[in-house]
Amino acid sequence: MYFGLSEEQESFQESLDKFLEDAAPLDLIQSFAHGENTSLPTDVHNGLIELGINSLILPEEYGGLGLDLLFAAATSQSLGAGIAPAPFTGSYVMAPLALIKAGSDTQKSEYLEAIGEANIHFGVGISEYIGAREDAGITIDGDKANGRALFVIDASEATHYLLADKNGTFCIVKSDDPGLTKIPLTTVDKTCGAQELLLQDCEAEILEGSIDDNTAIQTVIDAGRIMIAADSLGAAEIMIKKSVAYAKERKQFGRAIGSFQAVKHMCAQMAADLEPCYAMVWYAAHCQNHIPEEATLMACHAKAHVSEVATAVARTATEVHGGMGFTELLGLHYWFKRIGLNRQILGGPELVREEAANIQNF
C-alpha cells in the first residue's frame, strides 16, 4: 500500500517551490535578514495569498477549499524548504481550526470569510498553555484580557491575535487595541515573525466553545505541531540536497569530496534518517481528519522525532560543507536556524515526548 501525497498536493508543492524560488531567493532572504528589503515578507505573503494558502482548510461554506490537514502539511513542507518569511501555521491553520472548533456561528461567518478573502490574518499565542512561566500568561475576565504572551506565532502585521489562557479558553484581541503593546522578538531565525504581547484591559472576544472544554485547544496544538514538523522536514530536505550538490563540486586532493567514503556515509545517513519522517508527518496530518483517536499521539511523535532528526541533519549538512558551511556566502545557516527555532516552538522534544507518554499511561 502506498501512503504519500496525491498528484494534486505534489503539484501545489511545485507551484509553491517555483514561486518562492522566484520571489524569495537566498540573496533577498539575506538582504532582509540584514535589515534591508523590509518589504520582502509582505511581497511573499501577498504572492502566497494569490496561490490560495489562506483558503486551504477553510470550509467551503465560508469561501474556502475545504481541504484536509495533509494538504496543509504539504504546503508547510514547501514553505520550510523555501524558508518563506511569511505567516502560515498560526494564521491559516491554527486560527481557522480554533474558530471552526470553538467559534459561534457569527464568529465563524465573520472571521473565516475574512480570512478567505485575505482581509485579516491572525497571530496565535498559546505557548503559556503548553509550558507556563511564572512571569507570563493571559487572564480573561469577562470581556477583558490582561497579561503577557511570550511567543506569538505569525504576529508581524497581524490584524488580530488568537490567545489562550491556562485553562485553554480562546479569545480574540484586535491588533489596534489601545491596551496592547507589541514587542518584536529577536530570534536566531530572522524569517520568523514572532512577537511578545503585553495586554492591559484589552477588549477580548471569547470563543465560547473553548470554555471548560480542552478539545479545541488540543486540536489547534496538534495541528500546529504537525505544521512545524513539516516545515522542518522541508528545511532538512533542502540541506541534504545542498550537501550532496556541494560534495559533487568541492574538490580536495584532486577529487570531489563526494567520492570520499566518510562524506558518502554522512550524506547517506542524513537521507536514511530523514526518509521515514515524510510518512510520519503525512500520517500524523492524515489522522487529524480521519483517525481522531490517534491524532494527538501522532502529532506528538511527529513533532518530537522530526525536531531531533532535522537538528541532526542541519548539523551534519554543515559539517559536509566544512568551513564554507558557516559562511554568509552559502547561507546554509538560514535553514539551520529555521530548524533550531522550530524545535522549540509549541514544545521541545522532551516536553512533547512526556505528553506522548502520558497519553499512553506510561
C-alpha positions as CSV (number, residue, x, y, z in Angstrom):
1,M,0.0,0.0,0.0
2,Y,1.3,3.4,-1.0
3,F,0.9,6.2,1.5
4,G,2.0,9.6,0.3
5,L,1.0,12.9,-1.3
6,S,-1.5,13.0,-4.1
7,E,-0.7,14.3,-7.5
8,E,-2.7,17.5,-6.6
9,Q,-0.7,18.0,-3.5
10,E,2.6,17.5,-5.2
11,S,1.5,19.8,-8.0
12,F,0.7,22.5,-5.4
13,Q,4.1,22.0,-3.8
14,E,5.8,22.5,-7.2
15,S,3.9,25.8,-7.6
16,L,4.9,27.0,-4.2
17,D,8.5,25.9,-4.8
18,K,8.6,27.8,-8.1
19,F,7.1,30.9,-6.5
20,L,9.5,31.0,-3.6
21,E,12.4,30.4,-5.8
22,D,11.5,33.5,-7.9
23,A,10.1,35.7,-5.1
24,A,12.4,34.9,-2.2
25,P,15.8,33.6,-3.5
26,L,18.6,33.4,-1.0
27,D,20.0,36.8,-1.8
28,L,16.7,38.5,-1.0
29,I,16.4,36.5,2.2
30,Q,19.9,37.6,3.2
31,S,19.2,41.3,2.5
32,F,16.0,41.1,4.6
33,A,17.9,39.4,7.4
34,H,20.4,42.3,7.4
35,G,17.6,44.9,7.8
36,E,17.3,45.7,4.1
37,N,14.5,44.9,1.7
38,T,12.0,45.2,4.5
39,S,9.0,44.7,2.1
40,L,10.0,41.1,1.3
41,P,7.6,39.5,3.9
42,T,4.7,41.5,2.6
43,D,5.6,40.7,-1.0
44,V,5.9,37.0,-0.3
45,H,2.8,36.9,1.8
46,N,0.7,38.6,-1.0
47,G,2.1,36.1,-3.5
48,L,1.2,33.1,-1.4
49,I,-2.3,34.5,-0.8
50,E,-2.7,34.6,-4.6
51,L,-1.8,30.9,-4.6
52,G,-4.6,30.3,-2.1
53,I,-2.7,29.3,1.1
54,N,-5.2,31.2,3.2
55,S,-8.2,29.2,2.0
56,L,-6.8,25.6,2.1
57,I,-8.6,24.3,5.2
58,L,-11.4,26.7,5.4
59,P,-14.8,25.0,4.9
60,E,-16.4,25.6,1.5
61,E,-19.4,27.3,3.1
62,Y,-17.1,30.1,4.2
63,G,-15.4,30.5,0.8
64,G,-12.6,28.1,1.4
65,L,-11.3,25.0,-0.4
66,G,-12.3,22.5,2.4
67,L,-9.1,20.5,2.1
68,D,-7.7,18.4,4.9
69,L,-4.7,18.9,7.1
70,L,-2.5,16.7,4.9
71,F,-2.7,19.3,2.2
72,A,-1.7,22.0,4.7
73,A,1.2,19.8,5.8
74,A,2.4,19.5,2.2
75,T,2.2,23.3,2.0
76,S,4.2,23.8,5.2
77,Q,6.9,21.5,3.9
78,S,7.4,23.7,0.9
79,L,7.4,26.9,2.9
80,G,10.2,25.4,5.1
81,A,12.2,24.4,2.1
82,G,12.0,27.9,0.8
83,I,12.5,29.5,4.3
84,A,9.5,31.7,3.4
85,P,9.3,34.8,5.6
86,A,5.5,34.7,5.6
87,P,2.8,33.6,8.0
88,F,1.1,30.2,7.6
89,T,1.0,27.9,10.7
90,G,-0.7,30.3,13.0
91,S,-2.6,32.5,10.6
92,Y,-4.0,29.9,8.2
93,V,-4.1,26.6,10.1
94,M,-4.3,27.1,13.9
95,A,-6.6,30.2,14.0
96,P,-9.1,28.8,11.5
97,L,-9.2,25.5,13.3
98,A,-9.9,27.3,16.6
99,L,-12.8,29.2,15.0
100,I,-14.1,26.0,13.4
101,K,-14.0,24.0,16.7
102,A,-14.9,26.7,19.2
103,G,-16.4,29.7,17.5
104,S,-20.0,30.7,17.3
105,D,-21.9,30.7,14.0
106,T,-21.5,34.5,14.0
107,Q,-17.8,34.3,14.7
108,K,-17.2,31.7,12.0
109,S,-19.1,33.7,9.4
110,E,-17.3,36.9,10.3
111,Y,-13.7,35.7,10.7
112,L,-13.5,32.6,8.4
113,E,-14.9,34.5,5.5
114,A,-12.5,37.4,6.2
115,I,-9.6,35.0,6.3
116,G,-10.7,33.5,3.0
117,E,-10.9,37.0,1.4
118,A,-7.4,37.9,2.8
119,N,-8.8,40.8,4.7
120,I,-7.4,39.7,8.1
121,H,-4.7,37.3,9.4
122,F,-4.1,36.1,12.9
123,G,-1.2,35.9,15.2
124,V,-1.5,32.9,17.6
125,G,-0.3,32.8,21.2
126,I,-0.8,29.6,23.2
127,S,2.7,28.9,24.5
128,E,1.8,29.5,28.1
129,Y,-0.9,26.8,27.9
130,I,1.8,24.3,26.9
131,G,4.6,25.4,29.1
132,A,3.6,28.2,31.5
133,R,6.2,30.5,33.0
134,E,5.9,32.4,36.2
135,D,6.2,35.8,34.5
136,A,3.8,35.2,31.6
137,G,0.3,34.1,30.9
138,I,-3.1,35.5,29.8
139,T,-6.0,36.0,32.2
140,I,-9.5,36.6,30.8
141,D,-12.1,38.3,33.0
142,G,-15.4,38.9,31.3
143,D,-14.6,40.7,28.1
144,K,-11.2,41.9,29.2
145,A,-7.8,40.2,28.7
146,N,-4.6,41.0,30.7
147,G,-1.2,39.5,30.9
148,R,1.8,38.7,28.8
149,A,2.1,36.3,25.8
150,L,5.7,35.4,25.2
151,F,5.8,33.8,21.8
152,V,3.0,34.8,19.4
153,I,3.3,32.9,16.1
154,D,2.8,34.9,12.9
155,A,2.4,38.1,14.8
156,S,4.1,40.5,12.5
157,E,1.5,42.6,10.6
158,A,-1.3,40.5,12.1
159,T,-4.7,42.3,12.3
160,H,-6.0,40.1,15.1
161,Y,-4.5,37.8,17.8
162,L,-5.9,34.5,19.0
163,L,-4.7,34.0,22.6
164,A,-5.4,31.3,25.2
165,D,-5.3,31.3,28.9
166,K,-4.0,28.5,31.2
167,N,-7.4,26.8,31.0
168,G,-7.4,26.6,27.2
169,T,-10.0,29.3,26.7
170,F,-9.5,31.2,23.5
171,C,-10.1,34.9,23.0
172,I,-9.6,37.2,20.0
173,V,-7.9,40.6,20.5
174,K,-7.6,43.2,17.8
175,S,-4.1,44.4,17.0
176,D,-5.1,48.1,17.3
177,D,-6.4,47.7,20.8
178,P,-5.1,50.7,22.8
179,G,-4.2,48.4,25.7
180,L,-2.0,46.2,23.6
181,T,1.8,46.6,23.4
182,K,3.8,44.6,20.8
183,I,7.4,43.8,21.4
184,P,9.3,42.3,18.4
185,L,11.3,39.2,19.3
186,T,14.9,38.8,18.4
187,T,15.4,35.2,17.5
188,V,18.1,33.4,15.6
189,D,15.6,32.9,12.7
190,K,15.2,36.3,11.0
191,T,12.4,34.9,8.8
192,C,10.2,34.3,11.9
193,G,7.5,36.9,12.5
194,A,7.0,36.2,16.2
195,Q,6.3,38.9,18.9
196,E,5.7,39.2,22.6
197,L,2.5,40.9,23.6
198,L,1.6,42.8,26.7
199,L,-2.1,43.2,27.4
200,Q,-3.8,45.7,29.8
201,D,-7.5,45.6,29.8
202,C,-7.7,44.7,26.2
203,E,-11.2,44.0,24.6
204,A,-11.4,40.2,24.3
205,E,-13.9,38.3,22.2
206,I,-14.2,34.8,23.7
207,L,-14.7,31.7,21.7
208,E,-17.5,30.2,23.8
209,G,-16.9,26.6,22.6
210,S,-13.4,26.6,24.3
211,I,-14.7,27.4,27.8
212,D,-14.4,24.3,30.1
213,D,-13.5,22.2,27.1
214,N,-9.9,21.5,26.0
215,T,-10.9,19.7,22.8
216,A,-10.5,22.8,20.7
217,I,-7.1,23.9,22.0
218,Q,-5.7,20.3,21.8
219,T,-6.8,20.2,18.2
220,V,-5.1,23.5,17.5
221,I,-1.9,22.4,19.2
222,D,-1.8,19.1,17.4
223,A,-2.2,20.9,14.0
224,G,0.4,23.5,14.9
225,R,2.9,20.8,15.8
226,I,2.4,18.9,12.6
227,M,2.8,22.1,10.5
228,I,6.1,22.9,12.3
229,A,7.3,19.4,11.9
230,A,6.5,19.6,8.1
231,D,8.3,23.0,7.9
232,S,11.4,21.4,9.5
233,L,11.1,18.5,7.2
234,G,11.2,20.7,4.1
235,A,14.2,22.7,5.5
236,A,16.1,19.5,6.3
237,E,15.4,18.1,2.8
238,I,17.0,21.2,1.2
239,M,20.0,21.0,3.5
240,I,20.6,17.4,2.3
241,K,20.3,18.4,-1.3
242,K,22.7,21.3,-0.9
243,S,25.2,18.9,0.8
244,V,25.1,16.4,-2.0
245,A,25.5,19.1,-4.6
246,Y,28.4,20.6,-2.7
247,A,30.1,17.2,-2.3
248,K,29.9,16.7,-6.0
249,E,31.6,20.0,-6.8
250,R,34.1,20.7,-4.0
251,K,37.4,19.1,-4.7
252,Q,40.3,18.2,-2.4
253,F,43.4,16.2,-3.4
254,G,42.2,16.4,-7.0
255,R,39.0,14.6,-6.2
256,A,35.4,15.6,-5.5
257,I,34.9,15.2,-1.7
258,G,31.7,13.2,-2.5
259,S,34.0,10.4,-3.6
260,F,35.4,10.0,-0.1
261,Q,33.8,7.3,1.9
262,A,33.3,9.4,5.0
263,V,31.4,12.1,3.1
264,K,29.3,9.5,1.3
265,H,28.4,7.9,4.6
266,M,27.4,11.3,6.1
267,C,25.1,12.1,3.2
268,A,23.6,8.6,3.1
269,Q,23.0,8.7,6.8
270,M,21.1,12.0,6.6
271,A,18.9,10.7,3.8
272,A,18.2,7.5,5.6
273,D,17.3,9.3,8.8
274,L,15.0,11.8,7.1
275,E,13.2,9.4,4.8
276,P,10.8,7.9,7.4
277,C,9.9,11.4,8.6
278,Y,7.9,12.0,5.5
279,A,5.5,9.2,6.2
280,M,5.4,10.1,9.9
281,V,4.4,13.7,9.2
282,W,1.9,12.8,6.5
283,Y,0.3,10.1,8.6
284,A,0.0,12.5,11.6
285,A,-1.7,15.0,9.4
286,H,-4.0,12.3,7.9
287,C,-5.0,11.3,11.5
288,Q,-6.3,14.7,12.3
289,N,-9.2,14.3,9.8
290,H,-9.6,10.6,9.6
291,I,-8.3,8.8,12.7
292,P,-9.0,11.1,15.6
293,E,-8.2,8.5,18.3
294,E,-4.6,8.6,17.2
295,A,-4.4,12.3,16.3
296,T,-2.7,13.8,19.4
297,L,-0.3,10.9,19.9
298,M,0.9,11.0,16.3
299,A,1.2,14.8,16.4
300,C,3.5,14.4,19.4
301,H,5.6,11.7,17.7
302,A,5.9,13.8,14.5
303,K,6.9,17.0,16.3
304,A,9.5,15.3,18.6
305,H,11.0,12.9,16.2
306,V,11.3,15.3,13.2
307,S,12.8,18.0,15.5
308,E,15.6,15.6,16.5
309,V,16.2,14.3,13.1
310,A,16.2,17.7,11.4
311,T,18.6,19.0,14.0
312,A,21.0,16.2,13.3
313,V,20.6,16.8,9.5
314,A,21.3,20.5,10.0
315,R,24.5,19.7,12.0
316,T,25.8,17.1,9.6
317,A,25.0,19.2,6.5
318,T,27.1,22.0,7.9
319,E,29.9,19.5,8.5
320,V,29.8,18.3,4.9
321,H,30.3,21.9,3.8
322,G,33.3,22.3,6.1
323,G,34.2,25.9,6.8
324,M,32.1,27.1,4.0
325,G,29.0,25.9,5.8
326,F,29.4,28.7,8.3
327,T,29.7,31.5,5.8
328,E,27.1,34.0,4.7
329,L,28.0,33.2,1.1
330,L,26.3,29.8,1.1
331,G,23.6,30.9,3.6
332,L,23.2,27.4,4.9
333,H,22.6,28.9,8.4
334,Y,19.1,30.2,7.4
335,W,17.8,26.7,7.1
336,F,19.8,25.7,10.2
337,K,18.3,28.4,12.3
338,R,14.8,27.7,11.0
339,I,15.1,24.1,12.2
340,G,16.5,25.2,15.5
341,L,13.7,27.6,16.2
342,N,11.0,25.1,15.1
343,R,12.5,22.6,17.5
344,Q,11.3,24.7,20.4
345,I,8.0,26.2,19.1
346,L,4.9,24.6,20.8
347,G,7.2,22.4,22.9
348,G,10.6,20.9,22.6
349,P,11.1,17.2,22.1
350,E,11.4,16.4,25.8
351,L,8.2,18.1,26.7
352,V,6.3,16.6,23.8
353,R,7.6,13.1,24.5
354,E,6.4,13.5,28.1
355,E,2.9,14.3,26.7
356,A,3.0,11.3,24.5
357,A,4.0,9.1,27.4
358,N,1.1,10.5,29.5
359,I,-1.3,9.8,26.6
360,Q,-0.2,6.1,26.7
361,N,-0.3,6.0,30.5
362,F,3.4,5.4,30.8
